[in-house]
Amino acid sequence: RTAKASPCITWQNEMSGYQASTTIFLQPEEFAHDEQSRLGRANGNTYQRKPGIPNVHDGQIMVRLKKKRFIILDYGYVPNNHDGEIAKAVPHISIPAGAGTAKCATKDCPRVGVPVLMYDSQPNEPLSLYLRGGMCFSCQRALNEKRRTNRKRKSEGHPAEVRIGDGDLRSVGSGSVNNCSRFKFNGQPVELNPDAVVINGPVGGTRTRGPGYRCPEIGSDLIRIVTDLSNETLSLMHSSASGGPQSVMAVNSMYQRAFLSVSKATFLLTQWKASWDEDMSANIAQATAAEAAAASANFDSRILDEAVKNNMTAP
């Protein structure tokens, strides 16, 4: 039974030469040669079985995973109700929510982010990140490579950086001791828990305190961001409970926005407190100086009065 695609996707498929699969069910003989001769045996190897369409989807891709496992992902296939019944009966096939239609979770990426799992050689193993991440194959592959580089740098004692949304949120490590990451702060080694998040300076366009940006201005921005965070968190909770086809993409997107807002709020709260401390210190110093000046003036006045008195009583 042929899967029904939108007119726009059908037209783009014809223009690009991409031929969508006519069924979600692949016969083993259709891909046996690709798995044996073209995919390779190393974990992470890939083979493009069908080309993708630029800025639409990544086509059909075979991926080698650990323990000789391999999967076939199709980002251009739009499943129908009949395909859903097949997926329920055949364990090697899976249709995640949003498959073939949900957009990539990466900002400004227009490609399909959730593929159909056309075949899994070991369906009892956990679902691959390519099906859970909500990203197109290209973005997920780039993210995997960045994580691999970070792990390598960490094992070699170099900082590893993680960016989330528009924020500058870094997880910095130089080795692992007792499941803790270690890095230097003010020249001293500090150990962090594996799930620690370090906010390294202004996040997502926030400002550091300075002339013209003190407690009143920082407080105003902080209240606005906290209000946004409250709304974003409510939307996130409601979206996660809906369980609809777009829930994966919605949750990923809303989580990124809420996490960025809470990071902004945390940074601004520290700036507000630092500004308040500086203002209090300045006020105390000014008051102390005024008291000292008053005490000095009072002392000089007493000395003068005593001198005048002594002159008047002298013989």
N, C-alpha and C positions, 0 to 999 in steps of 0.2 A: 504494500500500500504506500502510495507516494505521500511524502510529507508536504504540507502546504506552507509555502513561504509568502511573505508579503510581496506585492508587485514591485516595490522598490528593490528588495533584495534579489528577486528573480531577474530583473533588468540588469542589475549590477553583475550578477553571476554570468549572464549571457555575454555582457560586454567584456568581462575579464577572461572568459574562457573557463571559468570555474564551473564544474559540474557537480551539483549537490547529490549526495547519496539518495537513492530512491527508497531506501528502507533503513531502519535503525539496526537491523539484524545482519551482521556480516558473517559469511561462511568462512571457516578457518582456512580453506584453500585460497581465499582472496588475499590474505595477508601473510601466509606462511613463508613465502619466498622473501618478502620484505623483512620479516623478523629474523630469518636465518642468514640472509646475505647482505642486507642493506642497513639494518639498524646497528649492528655491532653489539658487543657484550658488556661494555663498560657502563657503570651506573652514570646516568645523565645523558647518554647518547640519544640523539633524536633523528628521525627520518620524516621528511615532509611527503606524505602520501598524496595530498591534494593541495595545490597552491591556494593561498589566501587572497583576499581582495584588499588592497591598500585602504586603510582607514575604515574598514568594515569588519573584517574578521581575519583570523590567522589560518583558515583552512583546516585540513585534517592532518594530524601529527601523531606519529608513533614515538613513544618515550620509553627508554629503558630505565627501570628502577632497580632497587637493590634485590639481591637473591634471584637474579635472572628474571624477575618480574617485568612485564611490559604492559603498557596501556595504549589505547588508541583514542585520541581526543578529536572531536569534530566541532569546531567553533562556527561552522557555516550551516549546520543542520538544525532546522527548527522542528522539534518533535510535535506530534499530534496526539490525540487521545488514544489511538490504537497503539502507538509506540509506548505509551505509558503502561498499557496492559502487557506488552511484550517485556518491558523492563521488570515488571513485577514477577514474571514467570521465569526470566533468564537472569541468573545471578551475575553473569559477566557484564551485563549492561546496566547503566545507571543514568537517570535523568535528574540532575540537581535542580533545585528551584531557580528559575530564570534562565535555564539552559537555552542557548541559541538566540536569546533576545536581550538579556540584561547587559548593560554597558559596563565597560571596564571600570573598576574602582579607582584607578589612577586618575588624578585630576587632568582634565583636558584630553583624555584619550577616548576617541570615539568608537573603538573596536569592541566587539562582543567580549564580555568578561567571564562568562560561564559556558563551558563546552558541554556537549553530550559525551558521556563515556560509552563509546561504541564497543569497546572490549577491554576486559581486565583479565590477564592471565591468572591472577591470584585474587579473586574477589573477596576472600575471607580476610585479606589484609586491610588496614585502615585506608580510608579514601584519600587519594593523593591531594597534595596541596594545590595542584593545578585545578582541582574541582572545588576546593574549599576556599581559595583565596579571593575569589571575586574579580580576578584580573585576567586580561587577555594573556595569551601565551608569551608574547614579547615582553610585556611588563613584568609578569611573574618570573620569567627567565632572568631578566635583568636584576630583579630583587634577590633571587636566589644567588646570583653571582656576587652581588654586593655583600650578602650575608657570608658567603664562603670566603670572600676577601677579608671581611672583618674578623672571622674566626682565625684565619691564617695570620693576620696582623696581631691579633690578641695572643696567639701562641708564640709569636716572635717577640712579644713585649711592646708592641706598638698600640697606640690608641685606636679604638674601634668606634666609629660614629654611626648613629642611627638618626635619620630625620623623619619626622612625622608631620604631615601636612605642611603648612608654611612655617612651622615652629622650628626652633633650633634646639632640639632636645637630644642630648648626647649621653650615651652609655660608654664610659671610658674605662678601659681595663688594660693591665699589663701583666697578664697571667691570672691564674685562679688558685686560690688557697681556701680550702674548706668551703667550696661553693661560693666564695666571695670574690668580686672583682676588686683589684687594687689599683689605685692611681694616686698621684701626688696633688696635694692642695696646700698652697703656701709653703712648698718645699717639704711637706711632711706626708708620708704614705698614709692613705686612708683606704679602708676596706668597705666595699658596698655589697649589699645582698644582690643575688642574681636578678631580682625584679626591680632594682632601684632605678629611678629616673633622675637624671641630673639636668636642671635647667641652666644652661650655660649662657647667661647674659640675656639681653632683651629678646622677647619671643614675638614673632608674627607682627612686627611693626610697633610694639610697645616702646616706651622711652625710659631712659634712666633719669633719675631726679637731677635737677639743675636749675639755673636761674630761669624764672618764669614757669617752672614746672615743679611745684612743691606740693604740700599736703592737700590743699583745696583742689588743684587740678588733677592730681593723681587720684584722689578720692572720687572725683566725678567720673573719671574713666573706669575706675575699679567697680563702681556701682553699676555702670552700664554693662560691663563685661559679665559681672555676676548675674545680672538679669538675663543676658543672652544665654549664659550657661544654664540657668534654671530652665528656660524654654527648650534649649537643645537637649537637655537631659530628659525632660518629659517626653519630647518627641522620640528620643532614642528608646525609652522604655515602652512607649506605645507601639513603635515600629517592631521592636523585638518580640512583642506578644502577638502580633498579627499573623505571622507565619505565612504571608502571601508570597507569590512568585518573586516579587521584588524585594522581599525582606532582607535578603543577603546583601544586596547592593545598598539598600537604604540604611541598614545597620552600620555597614562599613563607612559610608559617607557621614552619617550622623555622629558616629564614634569619633571620627577624625576631627569634626568641628567641635564637639564637646571637649575632647582632649586638648585641643589647641586653646579653647577658651579657659579651661581650668589652669593651663600652664601660664597663660597671660595673667590671669587673676593672681596666681601665686607669686609671679614675678613682681607685679605691681604692688601687692600687699607688702612685700619686703621693701620696695622702694618707698612706700608711704611711711612705714615704720622707721626706716633709716632717715627720711626727711624729718619726721617728727622728733627723733632723737637729736638730730642736728639743731633743729629749732629750739628744743628744750635746753640743750647745752649752751647755745648762744644766749638764750634768755637768762640762764643761770649765771653765765659769765658776765653779762651786762649788769645784772642785779648785784653781783658780787663787787664789780668795779664801782658801781654807784654807792654801795655801802662803804667800800673802802675810801672813796672820795669824801663821803659825808663824815666818816670817822676821822679822816685826816684833817678836814676843815674844822671839826669840833675840837680836835686836839690842838691845832694851831690857835684857835680862839681862846682856849683855856690858858695856853702858854702866854698869850698876849695879855690876857686879863691879869694873870699873876705878875707879869712884869710891870704892868702899870700900877698895880696895887703895891708892889714892893718899892717902886719909885716914890709913891706918895707917902709911904710910912718911913722912908729913909730919913735920918737926922740931917 
